[in-house]
Amino acid sequence: MTHSGSVLDRSHGFSVLDCTDCGFIHLNPVPSEDDLDRVYREEYYRDEKPLFIERVREDLAWWESVYNDRYEFFESRLPENRRSILDIGCGPGYFLKAGVERGWKGFGVEPSAQAASHARSLGIEVINTFFDTGLASALKKKFDAVHLSEVLEHVPDPSMILKAAGRLMNEGSLICCVVPNDFSPVQKVLKEKLHYKPYWVAPPHHINYFSFDSMKSLMEKSGFKVVGATSMFPIDFFLLMGDDYVGNDELGRASHARRKRLDLMLAEPELKGFKKEMYELMARHGIGREMIIYGEKING
């Protein structure tokens, strides 16, 4: 496929292209599948994210609150007898574990051997491989919901992944896509007014960079009707307030701890409705460090 458009940045031998052919920002050249296979089977959790599983455990109360919000959305739109879910890129398995505890039947696909092993230790059924059209054909299963969290920014062809996922869903099944919100209004202010370099550009691990509009458009082109959009706390607000956590892990963790505390307090019954409306409002303005877009499978 050809890729053309304006170059937004250059990093580590890659251009960051606002691609008119694909409809979203991505690296150029796109890393090869062989390179990514090596990175994500062994290197990613070992070298790039060595503390990831440990920190998920530390943050588990907050993650469970995040996950329960997603299951609540699914449950609000699906009948009670439809409770099967596929988690593509299931990581250490805690999202599926949260679903099992709510009565869902979960199945995971995860390329990292380390993460897949951890998910199995939680009692989750997981295949340790990459998700693609071949695996979608081989599974011969149908699911009521599909979850892709922090996946589509890492893959060479996100449309292929979405279409393959759609083949495993009946009409009316739901999908939840979570991706970083990059080149966002907040990041624009950080770059233009506070002179931050684009720290969110992370080749070769992050290939694709989405906005709310480009993510919705991609889902619609891939066979889904967008039925909901919300966001996660814009942790880059701390940068606007002067807490420069970029490259400072200790300050980054402190900022994250404040974000967790706020989210957990807003999850209390007296504030939960406000929290939902607040994050949906942020999404309408393109604000939030991560975006959460829900789609419904349609015919075709």
C-alpha positions in Angstrom: 0.0 0.0 0.0 1.2 3.5 -0.8 1.5 6.0 2.1 1.5 9.8 1.4 0.9 12.9 3.5 2.6 15.5 5.6 5.5 14.6 7.8 4.8 15.6 11.4 8.1 14.5 13.0 11.1 12.2 12.5 12.5 9.8 15.1 15.0 6.9 15.1 15.1 6.6 11.3 11.3 6.8 10.9 9.1 9.6 9.6 5.8 10.3 11.4 3.3 10.6 8.6 -0.2 12.1 8.7 -1.2 9.6 6.0 -4.0 10.5 3.6 -4.2 7.0 2.3 -4.8 5.3 5.7 -6.7 8.2 7.4 -4.5 8.2 10.5 -0.9 9.1 11.6 1.7 6.3 11.5 5.4 5.6 11.1 6.9 5.4 7.7 8.3 3.0 6.8 6.0 0.7 8.7 8.1 -1.9 10.7 8.0 -5.4 9.3 6.0 -8.2 10.8 9.3 -10.2 11.4 10.7 -7.3 13.4 7.6 -7.0 15.5 7.4 -10.8 16.0 10.8 -10.7 17.7 10.0 -7.7 19.8 6.6 -8.8 21.2 7.2 -12.5 21.7 10.2 -12.0 24.0 11.7 -8.5 24.2 8.8 -6.2 25.0 8.0 -7.3 28.5 11.6 -8.2 29.2 13.3 -5.1 28.0 10.8 -2.3 27.3 8.2 -3.0 30.1 10.1 -5.1 32.7 8.0 -3.7 35.6 4.6 -3.8 33.8 3.1 -6.9 35.5 4.4 -5.8 38.9 2.9 -2.4 38.5 -0.4 -3.7 37.3 -0.6 -5.7 40.6 0.2 -2.5 42.5 -2.5 -0.6 40.6 -5.0 -3.5 40.6 -7.8 -1.7 42.6 -7.7 1.1 40.0 -7.5 -1.2 37.0 -10.5 -3.2 38.3 -12.5 0.0 38.5 -11.4 0.8 34.9 -12.3 -2.7 33.7 -15.7 -2.7 35.5 -16.7 0.5 33.6 -16.1 -1.3 30.3 -18.0 -4.4 31.3 -20.9 -2.2 32.5 -21.1 -0.7 29.1 -21.2 -4.1 27.5 -23.8 -5.3 29.9 -26.0 -2.2 29.3 -26.3 -3.1 25.6 -26.3 -7.0 25.6 -28.9 -9.4 26.9 -28.0 -11.4 30.0 -27.5 -14.6 28.0 -24.7 -13.0 25.9 -21.5 -13.0 28.1 -18.6 -14.3 26.0 -15.6 -12.1 25.4 -12.4 -12.2 23.4 -9.5 -10.1 24.7 -7.0 -9.5 21.9 -3.6 -8.7 23.5 -4.8 -9.8 26.9 -1.5 -9.1 28.6 -1.3 -10.6 32.1 -5.0 -11.5 32.1 -6.5 -9.2 34.7 -9.2 -7.8 32.4 -10.5 -11.3 31.6 -10.3 -12.2 35.3 -12.5 -9.2 36.1 -15.0 -10.5 33.5 -15.0 -14.0 34.9 -15.8 -12.6 38.3 -18.8 -10.9 36.7 -20.0 -14.1 35.1 -18.4 -13.7 31.6 -16.6 -16.5 29.7 -13.3 -15.1 28.6 -10.7 -16.1 26.0 -7.4 -14.4 25.4 -4.8 -14.0 22.7 -1.4 -12.7 23.7 2.0 -12.8 21.8 4.2 -12.3 24.9 5.1 -15.7 26.4 5.6 -14.0 29.8 2.3 -12.3 29.9 0.4 -15.3 28.5 1.9 -17.5 31.2 0.8 -15.0 33.9 -2.7 -15.0 32.5 -2.9 -18.8 32.6 -1.8 -18.6 36.3 -5.0 -16.7 36.9 -7.1 -19.5 35.3 -7.6 -17.7 32.0 -7.7 -19.6 28.7 -5.1 -18.0 26.5 -3.4 -18.7 23.2 0.2 -17.5 23.1 0.4 -16.1 19.6 -0.3 -13.0 17.4 -3.9 -12.3 16.4 -4.4 -12.2 12.6 -6.8 -13.4 9.9 -5.3 -16.9 10.0 -6.0 -17.2 13.7 -9.5 -15.7 13.3 -10.3 -18.5 10.7 -8.8 -21.2 12.9 -10.6 -20.3 16.1 -14.1 -21.1 14.7 -15.7 -19.3 17.6 -18.1 -16.4 18.0 -18.0 -13.9 20.8 -20.5 -11.4 22.2 -17.8 -8.8 22.8 -14.2 -8.1 21.8 -11.7 -6.0 23.8 -8.5 -4.5 22.2 -6.7 -2.4 24.8 -3.4 -0.8 23.8 -3.1 -3.0 20.7 -3.9 -1.1 17.6 -1.1 1.4 18.0 1.4 -1.5 17.8 0.3 -3.3 14.7 1.2 -2.7 11.0 -2.4 -3.0 9.7 -5.0 -2.0 12.4 -7.8 -2.3 9.8 -6.9 -6.0 9.2 -7.0 -6.7 13.0 -10.5 -5.0 13.3 -11.9 -6.9 10.3 -10.5 -10.2 11.6 -12.1 -9.5 15.0 -15.4 -8.7 13.3 -15.4 -12.2 11.7 -15.5 -13.7 15.2 -18.5 -11.6 16.2 -22.2 -12.0 15.5 -24.3 -9.0 14.3 -24.9 -6.8 17.3 -21.8 -7.9 19.2 -19.8 -5.1 20.7 -16.1 -4.1 20.4 -14.1 -1.9 22.8 -10.9 -0.3 21.3 -8.5 1.5 23.7 -5.6 3.4 22.2 -3.4 6.4 23.3 -4.8 9.8 22.3 -1.7 11.2 20.5 -1.1 14.6 18.8 -4.0 15.7 21.0 -5.0 19.3 21.8 -3.1 19.0 25.2 0.0 17.7 23.4 -0.3 20.6 20.9 -0.2 23.1 23.7 2.7 21.3 25.4 4.7 21.4 22.2 3.8 24.9 21.0 3.6 26.8 24.3 5.9 24.8 26.7 8.3 23.6 24.0 8.0 19.9 24.8 9.5 17.5 22.2 6.9 14.9 21.0 7.7 12.4 23.8 4.6 10.4 22.8 6.3 9.3 19.5 7.8 5.9 20.4 9.2 3.9 17.4 9.2 1.1 16.6 6.8 0.0 19.4 4.1 2.7 18.6 3.5 2.5 14.9 0.1 4.3 14.7 -1.1 7.5 16.4 -4.9 8.1 16.6 -7.3 10.9 17.4 -10.9 10.3 18.4 -12.0 11.2 14.9 -9.5 9.0 13.1 -10.1 6.0 15.4 -13.9 6.3 14.9 -13.4 6.5 11.1 -11.2 3.4 11.1 -13.7 1.4 13.1 -16.6 2.5 10.7 -14.5 1.5 7.7 -13.8 -1.8 9.3 -17.4 -2.9 9.8 -18.6 -1.3 13.1 -21.1 1.4 14.1 -19.6 3.6 16.8 -22.0 3.5 19.8 -19.9 5.2 22.5 -16.8 7.1 23.3 -15.1 8.1 26.5 -11.6 8.9 27.7 -9.2 8.1 30.6 -7.8 10.8 32.8 -5.5 13.2 30.9 -2.4 12.7 32.9 -0.6 15.2 30.7 -2.6 17.8 32.6 0.1 17.5 35.3 2.6 18.7 32.7 0.5 21.7 32.0 0.6 22.3 35.8 4.4 22.2 35.9 5.0 18.6 37.1 7.5 17.5 34.4 7.4 13.7 34.7 8.7 13.1 31.2 11.8 10.9 31.7 11.3 11.1 35.5 9.9 7.7 36.6 9.5 8.7 40.3 7.5 11.8 39.5 5.6 9.9 36.8 4.5 7.3 39.4 3.5 10.1 41.8 1.4 11.7 39.1 -0.2 8.4 38.3 -1.0 7.8 42.0 -2.9 11.1 42.1 -4.8 10.1 39.0 -5.7 6.7 40.5 -6.9 8.3 43.7 -9.1 10.8 41.9 -10.6 8.1 39.7 -11.3 5.8 42.6 -13.0 8.6 44.6 -15.1 9.6 41.5 -16.2 5.9 41.3 -18.1 6.3 44.6 -21.8 6.2 44.1 -22.3 9.9 44.9 -19.9 10.9 42.0 -20.1 8.0 39.6 -22.6 9.6 37.3 -20.5 12.8 37.2 -17.4 10.8 36.4 -19.1 9.2 33.4 -20.3 12.5 32.0 -17.0 14.2 32.6 -15.0 11.6 30.7 -17.5 11.6 27.9 -17.3 15.4 27.7 -13.5 15.2 27.5 -13.8 12.7 24.7 -16.1 15.1 22.7 -13.3 17.7 23.0 -10.5 15.3 22.1 -9.1 15.3 25.6 -7.8 12.3 27.6 -4.5 10.4 27.6 -6.3 7.3 26.3 -9.5 7.0 24.3 -12.1 4.3 24.6 -14.3 3.8 21.6 -17.1 1.3 21.5 -18.5 -0.2 18.3 -21.3 -2.5 17.3 -20.8 -5.2 14.6 -23.0 -4.5 11.6 -23.7 -6.6 8.5 -21.1 -6.9 5.8 
